[in-house]
């Protein structure tokens, strides 16, 4: 136990230091800010997936303390809410397991927490984080008006003959009020899940993985309950005001989950097909347009399930036994 603690503590501290450096790098380098910010989840995920919950907690606490001391308490809070806490929670969920017999399976197997439920939790966490950020910065039509007016003024300074149409400008502002939080939430879900996927591969190759590595094309699906949340968010966008903006965030985050599930389903359905590569390339390129992306989301909506990974149960020898959920 002492040797394990001596390994967990420095691993968690190192993960926290690296996470803080990446977030500070994101603040200094605007070109890759989103990627660096999302990458700050990687060290916490690797620590949690390979060394357990205590390493992840030590990493989150270390990063929070360093962020507060080096920058500000608000910087540390934002870092924790947007990347560190979601990363620690995802690693905790990924390490959860229970005897398969409790679910009606064989006695000699362990059942691991489904990837679909992990993705559901991620969508929920990012939804809460984006809504909290909106409240903190006072996001709303007034802020969008200021942003669009500033951009219009800058364009007119470059092109004095440019005279924007008032009606089209007003329509643009109305769309941006909903589109910005929608895209922000969707992109953040995608980036954090990408960090989770990379962390799983890194830890699996290192031989320290608590959870077995799964085949993502067959395992990555959304929970059926996510359909109702996504539909509720879609309906809320028609209410206007605050509910519409919250609904837009829900559409963005859960829509990103269904988009990734749709791509996973597409990879699974085209497996071992001769025409697989050109079809996948075409789908990825065309998804930059709205209608093809919606088609992939619909594919994800039509294939919702909970795939539970089963592995042989380890002998109950204390520290090596997986936690139960």
PADRENMI-636619 format. One record per residue: residue number from 1; x, y, z of N, C-alpha, C in turn; residue in one letter. Coordinates in pm, whole numbers. Example, Ala and Ser with C-alpha at 12.3 -4.5 7.8 and 13.67 -1.06 7.14 Angstrom:
# residues 2
{1 {1319 -569 780} {1230 -450 780} {1320 -330 780} 'a'},
{2 {1285 -225 708} {1367 -106 714} {1290 3 787} 's'},
# end
This chain:
# residues 325
{1 {83 -120 0} {0 0 0} {86 125 0} 'x'},
{2 {199 120 76} {288 236 81} {351 261 -55} 'x'},
{3 {396 153 -122} {458 169 -253} {358 225 -353} 'x'},
{4 {233 178 -346} {132 228 -439} {106 376 -413} 'x'},
{5 {100 415 -285} {76 556 -252} {193 641 -301} 'x'},
{6 {315 588 -288} {431 663 -334} {433 679 -484} 'x'},
{7 {365 589 -556} {354 601 -701} {241 693 -740} 'x'},
{8 {127 683 -672} {9 761 -704} {32 909 -681} 'x'},
{9 {92 944 -569} {110 1085 -534} {195 1160 -636} 'x'},
{10 {316 1115 -670} {393 1190 -771} {329 1188 -908} 'x'},
{11 {259 1079 -942} {190 1073 -1071} {81 1178 -1079} 'x'},
{12 {3 1192 -972} {-103 1292 -969} {-48 1433 -972} 'x'},
{13 {60 1457 -897} {121 1591 -896} {174 1625 -1035} 'x'},
{14 {241 1529 -1099} {294 1553 -1234} {181 1581 -1332} 'x'},
{15 {72 1506 -1321} {-42 1528 -1410} {-100 1668 -1390} 'x'},
{16 {-110 1712 -1266} {-162 1846 -1239} {-72 1955 -1293} 'x'},
{17 {59 1936 -1280} {154 2037 -1331} {143 2046 -1483} 'x'},
{18 {139 1931 -1550} {130 1931 -1697} {-1 1994 -1742} 'x'},
{19 {-110 1962 -1674} {-240 2019 -1711} {-238 2171 -1698} 'x'},
{20 {-177 2222 -1590} {-168 2367 -1571} {-85 2433 -1680} 'x'},
{21 {27 2371 -1715} {114 2427 -1820} {39 2432 -1953} 'x'},
{22 {-38 2329 -1984} {-112 2327 -2110} {-219 2436 -2113} 'x'},
{23 {-290 2456 -2002} {-392 2560 -1999} {-329 2698 -2010} 'x'},
{24 {-217 2719 -1943} {-148 2848 -1954} {-94 2869 -2095} 'x'},
{25 {-52 2760 -2159} {-9 2770 -2298} {-124 2806 -2389} 'x'},
{26 {-243 2755 -2358} {-362 2790 -2436} {-394 2938 -2422} 'x'},
{27 {-372 2992 -2303} {-398 3135 -2282} {-299 3223 -2357} 'x'},
{28 {-177 3172 -2375} {-75 3251 -2442} {-76 3234 -2593} 'x'},
{29 {-121 3118 -2642} {-118 3089 -2785} {-262 3073 -2834} 'x'},
{30 {-317 3182 -2890} {-457 3182 -2931} {-483 3093 -3051} 'x'},
{31 {-382 3067 -3135} {-404 2988 -3256} {-446 2845 -3224} 'x'},
{32 {-389 2787 -3119} {-420 2650 -3082} {-483 2645 -2942} 'x'},
{33 {-553 2749 -2905} {-606 2759 -2769} {-700 2644 -2736} 'x'},
{34 {-795 2615 -2826} {-894 2510 -2798} {-827 2374 -2785} 'x'},
{35 {-732 2346 -2874} {-665 2216 -2871} {-582 2201 -2744} 'x'},
{36 {-506 2305 -2710} {-424 2299 -2589} {-510 2290 -2463} 'x'},
{37 {-622 2364 -2463} {-710 2360 -2347} {-769 2221 -2330} 'x'},
{38 {-815 2161 -2439} {-870 2027 -2431} {-761 1925 -2396} 'x'},
{39 {-640 1948 -2446} {-530 1856 -2416} {-494 1856 -2269} 'x'},
{40 {-532 1961 -2196} {-503 1964 -2052} {-579 1855 -1978} 'x'},
{41 {-682 1799 -2040} {-755 1688 -1978} {-676 1557 -1987} 'x'},
{42 {-584 1549 -2084} {-511 1425 -2107} {-432 1375 -1985} 'x'},
{43 {-349 1458 -1922} {-273 1406 -1806} {-362 1359 -1692} 'x'},
{44 {-475 1428 -1669} {-566 1384 -1563} {-631 1251 -1602} 'x'},
{45 {-670 1238 -1728} {-731 1114 -1775} {-631 998 -1766} 'x'},
{46 {-508 1023 -1808} {-407 916 -1803} {-380 874 -1659} 'x'},
{47 {-369 973 -1570} {-347 941 -1428} {-463 862 -1371} 'x'},
{48 {-586 904 -1401} {-702 835 -1347} {-721 697 -1405} 'x'},
{49 {-702 682 -1536} {-722 552 -1601} {-613 452 -1564} 'x'},
{50 {-491 502 -1541} {-381 411 -1511} {-350 392 -1365} 'x'},
{51 {-375 496 -1282} {-338 489 -1141} {-458 503 -1046} 'x'},
{52 {-576 525 -1100} {-696 526 -1017} {-743 665 -976} 'x'},
{53 {-851 665 -898} {-917 790 -860} {-827 883 -778} 'x'},
{54 {-746 827 -691} {-662 912 -606} {-562 992 -687} 'x'},
{55 {-506 931 -791} {-412 1004 -877} {-483 1117 -950} 'x'},
{56 {-605 1090 -998} {-681 1194 -1067} {-716 1308 -972} 'x'},
{57 {-756 1274 -850} {-791 1378 -752} {-670 1463 -718} 'x'},
{58 {-556 1398 -697} {-432 1472 -668} {-398 1564 -784} 'x'},
{59 {-417 1516 -907} {-389 1598 -1025} {-479 1719 -1033} 'x'},
{60 {-609 1699 -1008} {-704 1811 -1014} {-671 1914 -906} 'x'},
{61 {-644 1868 -784} {-613 1959 -674} {-482 2034 -702} 'x'},
{62 {-381 1963 -751} {-253 2027 -782} {-270 2135 -888} 'x'},
{63 {-344 2102 -995} {-366 2200 -1102} {-445 2320 -1051} 'x'},
{64 {-544 2294 -966} {-623 2405 -911} {-540 2498 -825} 'x'},
{65 {-455 2440 -741} {-369 2523 -654} {-270 2602 -737} 'x'},
{66 {-207 2537 -835} {-110 2608 -919} {-177 2719 -999} 'x'},
{67 {-295 2690 -1054} {-366 2792 -1131} {-403 2912 -1046} 'x'},
{68 {-446 2886 -923} {-482 2997 -834} {-360 3079 -794} 'x'},
{69 {-247 3012 -771} {-127 3084 -728} {-60 3159 -843} 'x'},
{70 {-54 3095 -960} {18 3154 -1072} {-64 3256 -1150} 'x'},
{71 {-197 3237 -1154} {-281 3328 -1233} {-385 3393 -1142} 'x'},
{72 {-493 3320 -1114} {-599 3375 -1028} {-692 3263 -987} 'x'},
{73 {-767 3281 -878} {-865 3178 -840} {-971 3153 -947} 'x'},
{74 {-1014 3257 -1020} {-1112 3239 -1126} {-1055 3155 -1241} 'x'},
{75 {-928 3175 -1270} {-861 3095 -1372} {-862 2948 -1330} 'x'},
{76 {-829 2922 -1204} {-827 2785 -1154} {-967 2724 -1156} 'x'},
{77 {-1068 2804 -1119} {-1206 2753 -1119} {-1251 2718 -1260} 'x'},
{78 {-1223 2805 -1357} {-1261 2779 -1496} {-1191 2654 -1548} 'x'},
{79 {-1064 2641 -1516} {-988 2525 -1560} {-1046 2396 -1502} 'x'},
{80 {-1084 2401 -1375} {-1139 2283 -1310} {-1275 2245 -1369} 'x'},
{81 {-1360 2345 -1391} {-1497 2318 -1438} {-1498 2266 -1581} 'x'},
{82 {-1413 2322 -1666} {-1420 2291 -1809} {-1339 2168 -1849} 'x'},
{83 {-1230 2138 -1781} {-1148 2025 -1824} {-1114 1926 -1713} 'x'},
{84 {-1068 1976 -1599} {-1011 1885 -1500} {-1115 1797 -1433} 'x'},
{85 {-1224 1857 -1385} {-1327 1777 -1319} {-1394 1681 -1416} 'x'},
{86 {-1432 1724 -1538} {-1485 1626 -1634} {-1387 1513 -1663} 'x'},
{87 {-1257 1545 -1675} {-1159 1441 -1702} {-1149 1342 -1587} 'x'},
{88 {-1145 1394 -1463} {-1140 1306 -1348} {-1265 1219 -1336} 'x'},
{89 {-1380 1277 -1367} {-1505 1201 -1357} {-1512 1093 -1464} 'x'},
{90 {-1467 1124 -1586} {-1467 1024 -1693} {-1376 907 -1659} 'x'},
{91 {-1258 936 -1604} {-1167 828 -1566} {-1227 743 -1455} 'x'},
{92 {-1299 808 -1361} {-1365 733 -1254} {-1471 640 -1311} 'x'},
{93 {-1554 691 -1402} {-1659 608 -1461} {-1598 493 -1541} 'x'},
{94 {-1491 521 -1615} {-1431 418 -1699} {-1375 303 -1617} 'x'},
{95 {-1335 329 -1492} {-1277 225 -1407} {-1381 149 -1325} 'x'},
{96 {-1508 188 -1337} {-1612 120 -1261} {-1644 -16 -1323} 'x'},
{97 {-1660 -116 -1238} {-1695 -250 -1284} {-1773 -321 -1175} 'x'},
{98 {-1848 -421 -1215} {-1922 -504 -1120} {-1928 -647 -1174} 'x'},
{99 {-1954 -744 -1088} {-1966 -882 -1137} {-2079 -893 -1241} 'x'},
{100 {-2051 -961 -1349} {-2151 -975 -1455} {-2273 -1051 -1406} 'x'},
{101 {-2257 -1129 -1301} {-2370 -1205 -1247} {-2479 -1112 -1195} 'x'},
{102 {-2443 -991 -1151} {-2543 -896 -1103} {-2633 -846 -1215} 'x'},
{103 {-2584 -860 -1339} {-2661 -817 -1456} {-2718 -936 -1533} 'x'},
{104 {-2710 -1054 -1472} {-2762 -1173 -1538} {-2660 -1244 -1625} 'x'},
{105 {-2531 -1209 -1609} {-2426 -1270 -1689} {-2355 -1382 -1614} 'x'},
{106 {-2247 -1434 -1673} {-2170 -1542 -1608} {-2105 -1497 -1479} 'x'},
{107 {-2079 -1592 -1390} {-2021 -1559 -1260} {-1874 -1522 -1268} 'x'},
{108 {-1805 -1569 -1371} {-1659 -1551 -1377} {-1618 -1430 -1460} 'x'},
{109 {-1712 -1338 -1489} {-1680 -1221 -1571} {-1713 -1093 -1496} 'x'},
{110 {-1643 -985 -1534} {-1671 -852 -1482} {-1734 -767 -1591} 'x'},
{111 {-1834 -689 -1554} {-1901 -599 -1648} {-1855 -456 -1621} 'x'},
{112 {-1810 -386 -1725} {-1756 -252 -1711} {-1860 -147 -1748} 'x'},
{113 {-1844 -29 -1692} {-1938 80 -1715} {-1945 110 -1864} 'x'},
{114 {-2065 115 -1923} {-2077 127 -2069} {-2022 259 -2123} 'x'},
{115 {-1961 253 -2241} {-1911 373 -2308} {-2027 469 -2336} 'x'},
{116 {-2144 415 -2368} {-2260 501 -2397} {-2296 587 -2277} 'x'},
{117 {-2287 532 -2158} {-2319 610 -2038} {-2208 710 -2006} 'x'},
{118 {-2082 673 -2036} {-1972 768 -2017} {-1990 889 -2108} 'x'},
{119 {-2028 864 -2233} {-2053 974 -2326} {-2172 1058 -2282} 'x'},
{120 {-2274 993 -2226} {-2390 1066 -2175} {-2350 1160 -2062} 'x'},
{121 {-2267 1112 -1970} {-2218 1196 -1860} {-2136 1313 -1914} 'x'},
{122 {-2053 1287 -2015} {-1971 1393 -2072} {-2058 1503 -2133} 'x'},
{123 {-2161 1463 -2207} {-2251 1563 -2266} {-2319 1645 -2157} 'x'},
{124 {-2360 1580 -2049} {-2423 1653 -1940} {-2329 1748 -1871} 'x'},
{125 {-2205 1705 -1847} {-2106 1791 -1780} {-2073 1914 -1864} 'x'},
{126 {-2054 1893 -1994} {-2022 2007 -2082} {-2141 2101 -2092} 'x'},
{127 {-2262 2047 -2094} {-2381 2132 -2097} {-2384 2225 -1976} 'x'},
{128 {-2361 2169 -1859} {-2361 2249 -1736} {-2250 2353 -1740} 'x'},
{129 {-2131 2313 -1788} {-2017 2405 -1791} {-2042 2522 -1887} 'x'},
{130 {-2098 2494 -2004} {-2122 2601 -2102} {-2231 2696 -2053} 'x'},
{131 {-2335 2641 -1990} {-2441 2726 -1935} {-2385 2814 -1823} 'x'},
{132 {-2300 2756 -1738} {-2238 2834 -1630} {-2150 2945 -1687} 'x'},
{133 {-2076 2915 -1794} {-1993 3017 -1857} {-2081 3129 -1913} 'x'},
{134 {-2194 3091 -1974} {-2284 3193 -2028} {-2335 3287 -1922} 'x'},
{135 {-2372 3232 -1807} {-2417 3317 -1696} {-2303 3405 -1646} 'x'},
{136 {-2183 3350 -1640} {-2070 3425 -1585} {-2033 3545 -1672} 'x'},
{137 {-2040 3530 -1804} {-1999 3639 -1894} {-2117 3724 -1938} 'x'},
{138 {-2239 3689 -1891} {-2356 3766 -1930} {-2393 3747 -2076} 'x'},
{139 {-2383 3622 -2124} {-2411 3594 -2264} {-2559 3618 -2295} 'x'},
{140 {-2585 3678 -2410} {-2721 3706 -2452} {-2724 3792 -2576} 'x'},
{141 {-2842 3836 -2617} {-2854 3919 -2738} {-2772 4046 -2732} 'x'},
{142 {-2761 4107 -2612} {-2686 4232 -2601} {-2537 4210 -2633} 'x'},
{143 {-2481 4101 -2581} {-2340 4072 -2608} {-2318 4043 -2756} 'x'},
{144 {-2410 3969 -2818} {-2399 3939 -2961} {-2410 4067 -3043} 'x'},
{145 {-2501 4156 -3002} {-2514 4284 -3073} {-2382 4361 -3072} 'x'},
{146 {-2317 4363 -2957} {-2188 4433 -2947} {-2082 4368 -3035} 'x'},
{147 {-2080 4235 -3036} {-1981 4163 -3117} {-2002 4189 -3266} 'x'},
{148 {-2127 4176 -3311} {-2157 4194 -3453} {-2134 4339 -3495} 'x'},
{149 {-2173 4432 -3410} {-2151 4574 -3442} {-2002 4606 -3452} 'x'},
{150 {-1923 4547 -3363} {-1778 4569 -3368} {-1718 4512 -3495} 'x'},
{151 {-1764 4392 -3534} {-1715 4331 -3658} {-1756 4413 -3780} 'x'},
{152 {-1881 4463 -3778} {-1929 4545 -3890} {-1849 4675 -3901} 'x'},
{153 {-1820 4735 -3788} {-1741 4858 -3789} {-1600 4834 -3843} 'x'},
{154 {-1541 4721 -3804} {-1407 4687 -3854} {-1408 4664 -4005} 'x'},
{155 {-1512 4596 -4054} {-1522 4572 -4197} {-1543 4702 -4275} 'x'},
{156 {-1626 4791 -4218} {-1650 4919 -4286} {-1525 5006 -4287} 'x'},
{157 {-1440 4989 -4186} {-1315 5065 -4185} {-1224 5020 -4299} 'x'},
{158 {-1230 4890 -4334} {-1151 4839 -4444} {-1217 4866 -4579} 'x'},
{159 {-1349 4856 -4582} {-1426 4880 -4704} {-1531 4988 -4677} 'x'},
{160 {-1497 5113 -4693} {-1592 5222 -4661} {-1722 5217 -4740} 'x'},
{161 {-1718 5153 -4858} {-1840 5146 -4940} {-1935 5037 -4893} 'x'},
{162 {-1891 4955 -4802} {-1975 4845 -4754} {-2089 4900 -4670} 'x'},
{163 {-2211 4865 -4710} {-2330 4911 -4636} {-2416 4789 -4604} 'x'},
{164 {-2401 4730 -4486} {-2477 4610 -4452} {-2627 4637 -4443} 'x'},
{165 {-2702 4539 -4489} {-2848 4549 -4482} {-2893 4532 -4338} 'x'},
{166 {-2980 4618 -4293} {-3025 4617 -4153} {-3101 4488 -4122} 'x'},
{167 {-3186 4444 -4214} {-3267 4324 -4191} {-3179 4200 -4182} 'x'},
{168 {-3084 4187 -4276} {-2995 4071 -4274} {-2905 4073 -4152} 'x'},
{169 {-2864 4193 -4111} {-2780 4205 -3991} {-2856 4160 -3867} 'x'},
{170 {-2982 4198 -3858} {-3065 4157 -3745} {-3086 4006 -3744} 'x'},
{171 {-3104 3946 -3862} {-3121 3801 -3871} {-2993 3729 -3831} 'x'},
{172 {-2880 3785 -3872} {-2751 3726 -3834} {-2733 3726 -3683} 'x'},
{173 {-2769 3834 -3619} {-2758 3842 -3473} {-2847 3738 -3406} 'x'},
{174 {-2968 3720 -3457} {-3060 3622 -3398} {-3006 3481 -3411} 'x'},
{175 {-2943 3451 -3526} {-2887 3318 -3546} {-2765 3294 -3458} 'x'},
{176 {-2680 3396 -3446} {-2558 3380 -3367} {-2587 3357 -3220} 'x'},
{177 {-2694 3415 -3169} {-2729 3397 -3028} {-2744 3248 -2996} 'x'},
{178 {-2798 3171 -3090} {-2818 3028 -3067} {-2702 2944 -3122} 'x'},
{179 {-2643 2987 -3233} {-2541 2905 -3297} {-2410 2901 -3218} 'x'},
{180 {-2371 3013 -3157} {-2245 3015 -3084} {-2242 2915 -2968} 'x'},
{181 {-2341 2917 -2876} {-2336 2817 -2769} {-2354 2675 -2819} 'x'},
{182 {-2429 2659 -2929} {-2448 2526 -2986} {-2315 2468 -3035} 'x'},
{183 {-2242 2548 -3112} {-2114 2501 -3164} {-2010 2489 -3054} 'x'},
{184 {-2012 2580 -2957} {-1917 2573 -2846} {-1935 2443 -2769} 'x'},
{185 {-2058 2410 -2737} {-2084 2287 -2664} {-2048 2164 -2744} 'x'},
{186 {-2084 2163 -2873} {-2054 2047 -2957} {-1906 2024 -2975} 'x'},
{187 {-1832 2131 -3002} {-1688 2118 -3021} {-1620 2072 -2893} 'x'},
{188 {-1667 2123 -2778} {-1603 2086 -2652} {-1627 1939 -2618} 'x'},
{189 {-1746 1889 -2643} {-1773 1746 -2622} {-1682 1661 -2710} 'x'},
{190 {-1668 1700 -2835} {-1585 1625 -2929} {-1439 1624 -2885} 'x'},
{191 {-1387 1740 -2845} {-1247 1749 -2805} {-1219 1669 -2678} 'x'},
{192 {-1308 1679 -2580} {-1285 1605 -2455} {-1296 1454 -2476} 'x'},
{193 {-1390 1411 -2562} {-1397 1267 -2587} {-1275 1220 -2666} 'x'},
{194 {-1224 1305 -2755} {-1100 1270 -2826} {-985 1254 -2726} 'x'},
{195 {-979 1343 -2627} {-876 1330 -2523} {-894 1199 -2445} 'x'},
{196 {-1019 1164 -2414} {-1046 1038 -2345} {-1000 919 -2429} 'x'},
{197 {-1030 922 -2558} {-992 812 -2647} {-840 798 -2655} 'x'},
{198 {-770 911 -2668} {-624 907 -2674} {-567 856 -2542} 'x'},
{199 {-623 900 -2431} {-575 854 -2300} {-594 703 -2284} 'x'},
{200 {-707 651 -2330} {-732 507 -2323} {-626 431 -2402} 'x'},
{201 {-594 479 -2521} {-492 413 -2603} {-354 419 -2538} 'x'},
{202 {-320 535 -2481} {-189 551 -2418} {-176 457 -2297} 'x'},
{203 {-278 456 -2213} {-272 373 -2092} {-275 225 -2129} 'x'},
{204 {-351 188 -2232} {-356 48 -2274} {-219 1 -2323} 'x'},
{205 {-151 86 -2399} {-18 49 -2448} {86 41 -2336} 'x'},
{206 {63 119 -2230} {159 117 -2119} {142 -5 -2031} 'x'},
{207 {31 -74 -2045} {5 -193 -1963} {-52 -164 -1826} 'x'},
{208 {-88 -38 -1798} {-140 0 -1667} {-291 16 -1668} 'x'},
{209 {-356 -12 -1778} {-500 12 -1789} {-578 -77 -1693} 'x'},
{210 {-667 -16 -1617} {-758 -92 -1532} {-870 -150 -1618} 'x'},
{211 {-919 -72 -1712} {-1028 -113 -1799} {-971 -168 -1929} 'x'},
{212 {-1029 -276 -1981} {-981 -327 -2110} {-1016 -231 -2222} 'x'},
{213 {-930 -224 -2321} {-957 -138 -2436} {-1066 -199 -2522} 'x'},
{214 {-1165 -118 -2558} {-1279 -166 -2635} {-1269 -125 -2781} 'x'},
{215 {-1345 -194 -2863} {-1355 -160 -3003} {-1456 -47 -3018} 'x'},
{216 {-1408 76 -3040} {-1495 193 -3042} {-1604 188 -3149} 'x'},
{217 {-1577 140 -3271} {-1686 136 -3370} {-1807 56 -3325} 'x'},
{218 {-1786 -47 -3245} {-1900 -126 -3198} {-1950 -82 -3061} 'x'},
{219 {-1865 -15 -2982} {-1904 21 -2845} {-1957 162 -2832} 'x'},
{220 {-1911 254 -2919} {-1947 396 -2904} {-2087 422 -2959} 'x'},
{221 {-2183 426 -2870} {-2320 461 -2904} {-2372 552 -2793} 'x'},
{222 {-2483 620 -2818} {-2544 703 -2716} {-2651 623 -2642} 'x'},
{223 {-2668 656 -2515} {-2775 598 -2434} {-2911 638 -2489} 'x'},
{224 {-3007 547 -2486} {-3141 577 -2540} {-3205 697 -2472} 'x'},
{225 {-3176 716 -2343} {-3235 830 -2271} {-3187 963 -2326} 'x'},
{226 {-3073 964 -2393} {-3020 1088 -2449} {-3110 1143 -2559} 'x'},
{227 {-3188 1056 -2622} {-3280 1102 -2728} {-3379 1202 -2672} 'x'},
{228 {-3434 1173 -2554} {-3535 1261 -2495} {-3474 1394 -2453} 'x'},
{229 {-3350 1390 -2404} {-3283 1515 -2367} {-3257 1599 -2492} 'x'},
{230 {-3212 1535 -2598} {-3185 1606 -2723} {-3313 1666 -2781} 'x'},
{231 {-3423 1591 -2778} {-3550 1643 -2828} {-3600 1759 -2742} 'x'},
{232 {-3582 1748 -2609} {-3623 1857 -2520} {-3544 1984 -2550} 'x'},
{233 {-3414 1969 -2575} {-3332 2085 -2610} {-3376 2147 -2742} 'x'},
{234 {-3412 2061 -2838} {-3459 2112 -2968} {-3586 2193 -2952} 'x'},
{235 {-3679 2143 -2870} {-3805 2214 -2848} {-3780 2347 -2777} 'x'},
{236 {-3686 2349 -2683} {-3658 2471 -2607} {-3604 2583 -2695} 'x'},
{237 {-3539 2549 -2806} {-3484 2653 -2892} {-3593 2739 -2956} 'x'},
{238 {-3717 2691 -2957} {-3827 2767 -3015} {-3896 2858 -2914} 'x'},
{239 {-3855 2850 -2788} {-3921 2930 -2685} {-3872 3074 -2682} 'x'},
{240 {-3749 3097 -2727} {-3692 3230 -2722} {-3631 3262 -2586} 'x'},
{241 {-3544 3363 -2583} {-3484 3406 -2458} {-3388 3306 -2399} 'x'},
{242 {-3383 3302 -2265} {-3294 3212 -2194} {-3318 3066 -2224} 'x'},
{243 {-3445 3017 -2223} {-3469 2876 -2256} {-3415 2837 -2393} 'x'},
{244 {-3426 2926 -2491} {-3376 2896 -2625} {-3225 2879 -2624} 'x'},
{245 {-3155 2964 -2550} {-3009 2953 -2544} {-2966 2826 -2471} 'x'},
{246 {-3037 2791 -2365} {-3007 2665 -2295} {-3036 2547 -2387} 'x'},
{247 {-3148 2553 -2459} {-3180 2447 -2553} {-3075 2434 -2662} 'x'},
{248 {-3019 2547 -2707} {-2914 2543 -2808} {-2790 2471 -2755} 'x'},
{249 {-2755 2496 -2628} {-2641 2427 -2569} {-2666 2276 -2564} 'x'},
{250 {-2786 2237 -2523} {-2822 2095 -2516} {-2815 2032 -2654} 'x'},
{251 {-2867 2102 -2755} {-2861 2050 -2892} {-2717 2031 -2937} 'x'},
{252 {-2632 2127 -2902} {-2493 2118 -2943} {-2418 2005 -2877} 'x'},
{253 {-2431 1993 -2745} {-2356 1890 -2673} {-2407 1749 -2704} 'x'},
{254 {-2537 1729 -2695} {-2591 1595 -2720} {-2591 1564 -2870} 'x'},
{255 {-2604 1669 -2953} {-2592 1646 -3096} {-2452 1598 -3133} 'x'},
{256 {-2350 1652 -3065} {-2213 1605 -3089} {-2198 1460 -3047} 'x'},
{257 {-2264 1422 -2937} {-2260 1282 -2896} {-2321 1191 -3000} 'x'},
{258 {-2436 1230 -3054} {-2500 1149 -3158} {-2419 1151 -3287} 'x'},
{259 {-2351 1262 -3315} {-2267 1269 -3434} {-2151 1169 -3423} 'x'},
{260 {-2084 1165 -3307} {-1975 1069 -3289} {-2027 926 -3292} 'x'},
{261 {-2145 903 -3233} {-2205 769 -3237} {-2240 731 -3380} 'x'},
{262 {-2287 828 -3459} {-2318 801 -3598} {-2195 762 -3677} 'x'},
{263 {-2085 831 -3656} {-1960 795 -3724} {-1911 658 -3680} 'x'},
{264 {-1923 629 -3550} {-1883 497 -3501} {-1968 388 -3567} 'x'},
{265 {-2098 412 -3576} {-2186 317 -3643} {-2149 300 -3789} 'x'},
{266 {-2113 411 -3854} {-2072 406 -3995} {-1944 324 -4010} 'x'},
{267 {-1847 344 -3921} {-1725 263 -3925} {-1757 115 -3906} 'x'},
{268 {-1849 86 -3815} {-1885 -53 -3786} {-1958 -118 -3905} 'x'},
{269 {-2051 -44 -3966} {-2130 -98 -4076} {-2045 -120 -4202} 'x'},
{270 {-1941 -40 -4221} {-1859 -52 -4341} {-1735 -139 -4321} 'x'},
{271 {-1725 -199 -4206} {-1607 -281 -4176} {-1598 -399 -4275} 'x'},
{272 {-1474 -423 -4323} {-1444 -533 -4416} {-1508 -515 -4554} 'x'},
{273 {-1555 -395 -4585} {-1610 -368 -4718} {-1499 -309 -4806} 'x'},
{274 {-1498 -346 -4933} {-1395 -297 -5024} {-1405 -147 -5047} 'x'},
{275 {-1526 -94 -5041} {-1549 48 -5069} {-1548 132 -4941} 'x'},
{276 {-1498 76 -4833} {-1505 143 -4702} {-1429 276 -4701} 'x'},
{277 {-1304 277 -4747} {-1221 397 -4737} {-1278 515 -4814} 'x'},
{278 {-1314 501 -4942} {-1369 619 -5011} {-1501 669 -4950} 'x'},
{279 {-1583 577 -4901} {-1709 619 -4840} {-1683 697 -4712} 'x'},
{280 {-1591 650 -4629} {-1561 720 -4505} {-1499 857 -4532} 'x'},
{281 {-1407 864 -4628} {-1346 993 -4662} {-1452 1090 -4711} 'x'},
{282 {-1543 1042 -4797} {-1650 1127 -4849} {-1742 1175 -4737} 'x'},
{283 {-1775 1085 -4644} {-1863 1123 -4532} {-1798 1227 -4442} 'x'},
{284 {-1668 1209 -4413} {-1600 1305 -4326} {-1588 1442 -4393} 'x'},
{285 {-1558 1442 -4524} {-1545 1570 -4594} {-1680 1640 -4608} 'x'},
{286 {-1784 1563 -4637} {-1916 1624 -4658} {-1980 1669 -4527} 'x'},
{287 {-1934 1614 -4414} {-1994 1650 -4286} {-1964 1793 -4246} 'x'},
{288 {-1873 1860 -4318} {-1849 2002 -4291} {-1967 2087 -4335} 'x'},
{289 {-2057 2027 -4414} {-2182 2092 -4452} {-2292 2047 -4357} 'x'},
{290 {-2395 2127 -4343} {-2497 2102 -4241} {-2579 1976 -4270} 'x'},
{291 {-2630 1963 -4392} {-2719 1850 -4422} {-2650 1713 -4408} 'x'},
{292 {-2528 1694 -4462} {-2461 1565 -4439} {-2434 1538 -4291} 'x'},
{293 {-2400 1643 -4215} {-2378 1624 -4072} {-2506 1582 -4001} 'x'},
{294 {-2618 1641 -4042} {-2748 1601 -3984} {-2777 1455 -4015} 'x'},
{295 {-2740 1410 -4135} {-2762 1269 -4172} {-2684 1176 -4080} 'x'},
{296 {-2560 1214 -4045} {-2481 1132 -3952} {-2543 1134 -3814} 'x'},
{297 {-2594 1250 -3772} {-2662 1259 -3641} {-2784 1167 -3639} 'x'},
{298 {-2860 1166 -3748} {-2978 1079 -3757} {-2936 932 -3747} 'x'},
{299 {-2823 898 -3810} {-2771 761 -3799} {-2739 728 -3654} 'x'},
{300 {-2680 824 -3583} {-2654 802 -3441} {-2781 790 -3359} 'x'},
{301 {-2883 867 -3394} {-3012 859 -3324} {-3081 726 -3348} 'x'},
{302 {-3059 667 -3464} {-3127 541 -3498} {-3057 418 -3441} 'x'},
{303 {-2938 436 -3385} {-2862 321 -3334} {-2815 353 -3193} 'x'},
{304 {-2909 351 -3097} {-2876 378 -2957} {-2881 248 -2879} 'x'},
{305 {-2777 224 -2801} {-2774 103 -2719} {-2664 115 -2615} 'x'},
{306 {-2666 22 -2518} {-2565 19 -2413} {-2484 -110 -2430} 'x'},
{307 {-2361 -94 -2479} {-2273 -209 -2498} {-2184 -222 -2376} 'x'},
{308 {-2194 -334 -2306} {-2119 -356 -2183} {-2003 -451 -2210} 'x'},
{309 {-1882 -406 -2181} {-1763 -488 -2200} {-1753 -589 -2086} 'x'},
{310 {-1722 -714 -2119} {-1707 -821 -2021} {-1565 -875 -2027} 'x'},
{311 {-1503 -891 -1911} {-1369 -947 -1903} {-1364 -1047 -1789} 'x'},
{312 {-1268 -1140 -1792} {-1254 -1234 -1681} {-1230 -1161 -1550} 'x'},
{313 {-1295 -1207 -1445} {-1281 -1143 -1314} {-1143 -1172 -1256} 'x'},
{314 {-1082 -1069 -1196} {-954 -1086 -1129} {-975 -1142 -989} 'x'},
{315 {-879 -1215 -939} {-892 -1262 -801} {-896 -1146 -704} 'x'},
{316 {-975 -1159 -600} {-990 -1051 -501} {-865 -1044 -415} 'x'},
{317 {-765 -969 -463} {-639 -959 -389} {-613 -818 -343} 'x'},
{318 {-719 -744 -316} {-702 -611 -259} {-698 -503 -362} 'x'},
{319 {-579 -445 -379} {-567 -324 -459} {-594 -347 -606} 'x'},
{320 {-574 -471 -658} {-590 -496 -800} {-734 -520 -839} 'x'},
{321 {-823 -530 -744} {-962 -554 -775} {-1028 -425 -822} 'x'},
{322 {-1101 -429 -937} {-1163 -307 -987} {-1273 -261 -895} 'x'},
{323 {-1298 -130 -889} {-1407 -78 -806} {-1541 -119 -863} 'x'},
{324 {-1641 -125 -779} {-1776 -161 -824} {-1862 -38 -832} 'x'},
{325 {-1957 -40 -924} {-2046 74 -939} {-2185 41 -887} 'x'},
# end
